Amino acid sequence: DAQGPLGPPCSRTTVGVGRTLGKGHFAVVKLARHVFTGQRVAVKVIDKSKLAGEAAGQLLQEVRCMKLVQHPNVVRLYEVIDTHAKLYLILELGDGGDMFDHIMRHEGGLAEPRAKHYFAQIVHAISYCHKLHVVHRDLKPENVVFFQEQGVVKLTDFGFSNRFQPGKMLTTSCGSLAYSAPEILLGDEYDAPAVDIWSLGVILYMLVCGQPPFQEANDSETLTMIMDCPLPVPMGAPWDLISRMLQRDPRQRASLEQIEGHAWLQGVDPSPASRLPRPCSKSARRKKRRRKRSADPA
């Protein structure tokens, strides 16, 4: 395979590509295993022949953003294999499913301490992204995955992500209806951080209530509900924080600094993953065992 614009081919890195984990319009996600570490990974296989000009540009933007955002609460992009016909993204693999399924298993929402614990990590990740001037634009529970062994949740699917300049508006309409800010749905120019903050408000609502705030029988009714924004007050929820994020006027929405400083999130460690040891490679584990044996008394 010839070297592509995103780096040299590394086909020996993964082996034993297995079952399909998911499918999209242009891509299939497969299970695989890393040769050197033995670690299971996800391989996103993109058929380049199916990519139109705009889709190809968005894919390159996704790769650039994921390479830039290296954070303990963001799914890691290990490497990119660029061939003539296909593009392979080698990604960190979660072991606990996604947050949407987790929420659906808890009628009435998660216990508040657990909801707070997960939400703080999501906010921490998005805050880091925004400091690097990266906007996600598709925040939803389906794009938050559990890493049970590490004890964390991580953001994934940066397919609609983009770089932004503070104070400069974006125009591309994208995302998922039930989680999209009103200004995106109206086709208006929009402030990049504000649309992610709206989606954070929807996620927090779902965590504490167990259901989406804007989900009607069809898209037309859902759109009307988002525009009207008639949110019922959920009992026992951090309603002040939710209402400050789900403001119809983006200029009135809470900033990430205000969210992180809100009383409801005080006392929560937003970055437990930063204190966890990184998974060791097989060679590192062998060296560690040799050191331990040499230190043991005869």
Secondary structure, DSSP 8 states (H G I E B T S, - for coil): ---BTTB---TTSEE----EEEE-SSEEEEEEEETTT--EEEEEEEEGGG--HHHHHHHHHHHHHHHH---TTB--EEEEEE-SSEEEEEEE--SS-BHHHHHHTSTT---HHHHHHHHHHHHHHHHHHHHTTEE-----GGGEEEETTTTEEEE---TT-EE--TT--B----S-GGG--HHHHTT--B-HHHHHHHHHHHHHHHHHHSS-SS--SSHHHHHHHHHH------TTS-HHHHHHHS-SSGGGS--HHHHHTSGGGTT--S-GGGGS-----HHHHHHHHHHHHHHS--
